[in-house]
Amino acid sequence: MDKTKPEQQPGFRFQPGDYESPGMQRMQESLTERAIELLGIIEGRVVDIGCGTGYSTHVLEDVGFDVVGIDPNEEMVEKAKSLGL
């Protein structure tokens, strides 16, 4: 499937709008919650590498982690900032 769009930043497959669907947000939240459960870690500092729009970052913050999110896609970072992350 070709996800190329005229407004897409070169080299990035996903764009901020790709993460807007409730299904995608639930999936990210579910995967993050499951990772926390499997790792058995309940507190600490986390670096969310490739944080995208920040939905996983948000879940980690909600359960008490101190999170720093980084992403090479400036549009993704701007979306995360708009969500207060």
C-alpha positions as CSV (number, residue, x, y, z in Angstrom):
1,M,0.0,0.0,0.0
2,D,1.4,3.4,-1.1
3,K,1.0,5.9,1.8
4,T,2.7,8.7,-0.1
5,K,0.8,12.0,0.2
6,P,1.7,15.4,-1.3
7,E,2.1,16.9,2.2
8,Q,4.1,14.0,3.5
9,Q,7.6,14.7,4.8
10,P,10.2,12.8,2.8
11,G,11.3,9.6,4.4
12,F,8.4,9.2,6.8
13,R,5.8,6.6,6.2
14,F,3.2,7.8,8.8
15,Q,1.9,11.3,9.3
16,P,0.1,12.8,12.3
17,G,-3.4,12.2,10.7
18,D,-2.7,8.5,10.5
19,Y,-3.0,8.3,14.3
20,E,-6.3,10.2,14.6
21,S,-8.6,7.2,14.5
22,P,-10.0,5.9,17.8
23,G,-9.0,2.4,16.8
24,M,-5.3,3.4,16.3
25,Q,-5.3,5.2,19.6
26,R,-6.8,2.3,21.5
27,M,-4.3,-0.1,19.9
28,Q,-1.3,2.1,21.0
29,E,-2.7,2.5,24.5
30,S,-3.3,-1.3,24.7
31,L,0.2,-2.2,23.5
32,T,1.8,0.3,25.9
33,E,-0.2,-0.9,28.9
34,R,0.7,-4.5,28.0
35,A,4.4,-3.7,27.7
36,I,4.3,-2.1,31.2
37,E,2.5,-5.2,32.5
38,L,5.0,-7.6,31.0
39,L,8.1,-5.6,32.1
40,G,6.7,-5.3,35.6
41,I,8.1,-1.7,36.0
42,I,5.8,0.6,37.9
43,E,7.9,3.9,38.0
44,G,10.9,5.6,36.6
45,R,12.1,7.6,33.7
46,V,11.3,6.5,30.1
47,V,12.5,7.8,26.7
48,D,9.8,7.2,24.1
49,I,11.9,6.9,21.0
50,G,9.8,7.5,17.9
51,C,7.0,8.8,20.1
52,G,5.0,10.0,17.1
53,T,2.0,12.0,18.1
54,G,2.5,11.0,21.8
55,Y,-0.4,8.6,22.6
56,S,2.0,6.0,24.2
57,T,3.8,8.8,25.9
58,H,0.5,9.9,27.4
59,V,-0.3,6.4,28.7
60,L,3.1,6.2,30.3
61,E,2.7,9.6,32.0
62,D,-0.8,8.6,33.2
63,V,0.5,5.6,35.1
64,G,3.3,7.7,36.7
65,F,6.4,7.5,34.5
66,D,8.6,10.6,33.9
67,V,8.6,10.5,30.1
68,V,10.6,12.2,27.4
69,G,9.4,11.7,23.9
70,I,11.5,12.1,20.8
71,D,10.7,11.7,17.1
72,P,12.5,12.8,13.9
73,N,9.2,13.9,12.2
74,E,8.6,17.5,13.2
75,E,4.8,17.3,12.4
76,M,4.5,14.4,14.8
77,V,6.2,16.4,17.6
78,E,4.0,19.4,16.9
79,K,0.9,17.1,17.3
80,A,2.2,15.7,20.5
81,K,2.8,19.3,21.8
82,S,-0.7,20.2,20.9
83,L,-1.9,17.4,23.1
84,G,0.0,18.9,26.0
85,L,2.9,16.4,25.9
